[in-house]
């Protein structure tokens, strides 16, 4: 069963990276993601995320900005250019500065800590639910804080027992 993000009325929800990306970069999900984030800004929804999500979203935004600047489809070219060209790197990192500023401006958004114990569950959850390591880490944080809802367009979370995925 698919749950629409616009219908979420629960008590707390974890936000995955793609929701922030849809808000920052124009896509067919931008309107839904932005509307959802506005509800958090207005204290209508209790929302959580983690530094792992912020890192994931930052990296995707950084690479996408670089791909646009280079008019390329090759992420390796972006990484190489960032490592060798300060002006290019500063231009790419401007989108992350904007993103971090936005995250910091959402007073109602709680940033949950990642612990070593969370990291130790990466393989367990990865094997159990066939998740990538970054998603296993998000799940470990969610489980530790007893959060059973996630705002995400990542269908991999559909395989996790006890988690409800709310899609834009």
C-alpha positions in Angstrom: 0.0 0.0 0.0 1.2 3.5 -0.9 0.9 6.3 1.6 0.9 9.9 0.3 3.1 12.3 2.1 0.3 14.9 1.9 -1.9 12.6 4.0 0.6 12.3 6.9 -1.1 13.1 10.2 1.1 11.1 12.5 3.0 12.2 15.6 6.5 11.9 14.3 8.3 11.2 11.1 11.9 10.8 9.9 12.9 12.7 6.7 15.1 11.0 4.1 17.5 12.9 1.9 15.3 12.8 -1.3 12.6 14.9 0.3 15.1 17.7 0.9 16.5 17.3 -2.6 13.0 17.5 -4.2 12.6 20.7 -2.3 15.9 22.1 -3.5 15.9 21.0 -7.1 12.9 21.2 -9.5 11.3 17.8 -10.0 7.8 16.3 -10.3 7.9 15.8 -6.5 9.0 19.3 -5.6 5.5 20.6 -4.8 4.7 17.7 -2.5 8.1 17.9 -0.7 7.9 21.7 -0.3 4.3 21.5 1.1 5.4 18.8 3.6 8.4 20.8 4.7 6.2 23.9 5.1 4.1 22.0 7.6 7.2 21.2 9.6 8.2 24.9 9.4 4.8 25.8 10.8 5.2 23.2 13.7 2.3 21.1 12.3 4.4 18.0 12.1 7.1 16.6 14.5 10.0 15.8 12.2 13.4 14.3 12.6 16.4 13.7 10.4 20.1 12.9 11.0 23.6 14.1 10.0 23.7 11.1 7.7 20.7 12.4 5.8 22.2 15.9 5.6 25.5 14.4 4.3 23.7 12.3 1.7 21.5 15.2 0.5 24.6 17.5 0.5 26.6 15.2 -1.7 23.8 14.7 -4.2 23.2 18.5 -4.4 27.0 19.1 -4.8 27.4 16.6 -7.6 24.2 17.8 -9.4 25.4 21.4 -9.2 28.8 20.3 -10.6 27.2 18.3 -13.4 25.2 21.3 -14.4 28.2 23.6 -14.3 30.3 21.2 -16.4 27.4 20.3 -18.6 28.4 16.7 -18.0 26.8 13.4 -16.9 30.0 12.1 -15.3 30.2 12.5 -11.5 33.9 11.6 -11.5 34.6 14.8 -13.5 32.8 16.8 -10.9 34.8 15.2 -8.1 38.1 15.8 -9.9 37.2 19.4 -10.7 36.3 20.0 -7.0 39.6 18.6 -5.9 41.6 20.7 -8.3 39.8 24.0 -8.9 39.0 26.2 -5.9 36.6 28.5 -7.8 34.7 25.5 -9.2 34.5 24.0 -5.7 33.3 27.2 -4.1 30.6 27.5 -6.8 29.5 23.9 -6.2 29.6 24.3 -2.4 27.3 27.3 -2.6 24.3 25.0 -3.0 25.3 23.2 0.2 25.6 26.4 2.1 22.1 27.3 1.0 20.8 23.9 1.9 22.4 23.9 5.3 21.1 27.4 5.9 17.6 26.1 5.1 17.9 23.1 7.4 19.1 25.4 10.2 16.2 27.7 9.7 13.6 25.0 10.3 13.4 25.3 14.1 10.9 22.5 14.4 13.2 20.0 12.7 15.2 17.9 15.2 18.6 16.6 14.1 19.1 13.2 15.8 22.6 12.0 16.7 24.2 9.0 15.1 26.0 6.8 17.5 28.7 4.1 17.1 26.0 1.6 18.1 23.9 2.8 15.1 26.8 2.2 12.8 27.3 -1.3 14.1 23.8 -2.2 12.9 24.5 -1.3 9.3 25.3 -4.9 8.2 22.5 -6.4 10.3 19.8 -4.2 8.8 21.4 -4.3 5.4 21.2 -8.1 5.3 17.8 -8.3 7.0 16.0 -5.8 4.7 18.3 -5.7 1.6 19.2 -2.1 2.2 22.2 0.0 1.2 24.5 1.0 4.1 23.3 4.6 4.2 19.7 3.5 4.5 20.6 0.9 7.1 22.1 3.7 9.1 19.0 5.8 8.8 16.9 2.8 9.9 19.2 2.3 12.9 18.6 5.9 14.0 14.9 5.5 13.5 14.7 2.3 15.5 16.7 3.8 18.4 14.4 6.7 18.6 11.3 4.5 18.0 10.2 6.4 14.9 8.0 4.2 12.7 7.3 6.6 9.8 9.6 7.9 7.1 9.1 10.6 4.5 10.9 9.1 1.5 10.6 8.2 -2.1 13.0 5.2 -1.6 10.9 2.1 -2.1 13.7 0.0 -0.4 12.2 1.1 3.0 8.9 -0.8 2.0 10.8 -4.0 2.9 11.3 -2.9 6.5 8.8 -4.4 8.9 7.1 -1.9 11.2 8.0 1.1 9.1 5.5 3.1 7.1 6.8 4.9 4.1 5.2 8.2 3.1 5.9 9.1 -0.5 5.7 12.5 -2.2 
